[in-house]
Amino acid sequence: MDKTDQTHLVRDAQGADAPQLSILWHQAWHDGHAGLVPAELVAQRTLEEFRARTAEQLHSFRVTGSVGPPTGLCKVVDNKLDELFIERSARGTGAAQALLADAEAQVRAGGGNLMWLVCAIGNDRAGRVYEKAGWRRMGEVAIDLQTQAGPIPSRIWRYEKRLL
């Protein structure tokens, strides 16, 4: 199976994924947020923080790629797409679309018909991915982003998608 085929396989995260998953999450988060979010938030988003968050949340992640070196991660909380990050080398391969479709299926299976997510203002690359998948930008909202040092007030884009 070639790399493109691997990126389309969506599965539950496993313990063996944790080390690489935290690196993927850290790098992809910084790729999508550098220069777009408050500097104090960027300073809090260290690799050590992502390792701790990965350990706490591993059971709730869906991932793409082989066990050990996942290429993408996604997490749904109720009807919110809480996390979606793709490894640099897997961007443009369909991994994001596979994870979005899987997340939407999870919410539908739970009886939901509307999903939402937040995205850093100015993260146009992510915005294009969401819009291509049928999501609509609803505007800007103020939220507190949680860190180990406490909440950091931020403005973000809110996207929504009606599930048919």
N, C-alpha and C positions, 0 to 999 in steps of 0.2 A: 504494500500500500504506500503511495507516495505521500509527501507532507501535506498537500492540499486535502487529500482524502482524510488524513488523520485529524486535521483541524475541524472537520465537520462532524466528528463523533462527539456527542455531548454525553457526559457521564457524571456521576457523583465524584467529588474529590475524595481521595484516599490519603492515608497517612504518608505514603511515599511521595505524594505530591507536595507536601508542605514546604520543604526547603526551597524548591524552585518556584513554587506558587508565590511565596512572600517576595522573592526577588522580582518576578514578573509584575506583581501588583505594585510594588514600590517604583519600578522603572516606568511602567505605563502610567501610573498616577502622576509622576513628575513630568512625563512627556505631555500629558494633557492639561496640566495645571500651572506649570512654570510661567510666571509673568502674568497670570490671569487671576490669581487668588492672593489674599494678603500674605506678605512675607512671613508673618508670624505663624501662619498655617503651614507654609512650605517648611519652615524650620522644625515644626513638630512632626512632620511626615518623614521620619527616618526609617532606615531599613529595620532597625530594632523594633520600632513601633509596628511596622507591617508584619514582622515575625510574630509579635505578640497577638496582633489582631488575627492573623492567619490561624494560629494555634487555637484561639478562642472560637473562631467561626468556621473552621474547616468543614465541619459536618453540614453546613448550610450552603456550601459552594457547589455549583455545577461547573464543569470545566470541559475544555476541548483538548485533544491531543493524547498522547500516550501517558501511561502512569509514570510518574517521576518527572518528566519534562512537559507539563501542560503548556498549551499555547494561548489559552484564554480562560477567563473566569467570569462568573456571573453569580449574583445572589439576589433572590427575591424575598421581600419581607411583606407579607400580606399582599397588597396589590401594587407595591412599589418595587420597581427595578432599582435595587439598592446599590449594586456594583456591577460594572461591566468594563473589563479591561482586556486588551489583546496584546500579546507579545509583538514587538516590532516586526520580526520576520514573518509573522502570521497575518499582519494587516493586509487587507485586500484579498484574502483567500476565501472569504465566506465564513470565517469563524464567528465574527460578530453577528452575522445574520442567523447562523445556527443557534447561537446562544440566545438571541432575542426571540426567535421562534420557540425555543424550549421554555423560556421564561413566560411567554404569553400562554403557552399550553398549560403551564403550572397554575397560572391565575385562572384560566378558564376551567380547569379541572376542579378548582376550589370554589367555583360558582361566580367568579368575578367577571365583570364585563368592561371594566375601565382600569387601565394601568397608568402610572405616572412615574416620573423620574426627575432628578435634578442634574444639571450640567453646568460647568463653569461658564460664565459669560465670556464669549470670545473663543470657546473651544469649537471652532467651526467644523473641524474634521469630525468630531463626534456628532455634532448637529446634523451633518450630511448623512451619516450612518443612520441615525434615528429617523430622519425625514424620509430617506429611501425606503425604510421599513414601515412607513405609514404613520409615524408619530408626528404630532403637531406641537410646535412651540406655542405655549399659552401666555408667555410673558416672563417678566422678572419677579422674583419673590425674595424676601429677606428671611434667612434662616440662621440658626446657630449651628456651626459645624463642630462636632465633638472632637476633642483631642485629650491626651493624657493630662494636659495642663489646664483643661477646662474648655468651655465653649468659645468659639471665635465667630462673631457676627459676620455674615457674608451676604452678598446678593448673588443670586444664581438664576439660570433659566429653568423654567418648569416645562416639561413636555408631558403630553398625555396621548393615549391611544385607546380608542374604543375597540373592544374585542368583539368580533362578530361570531 
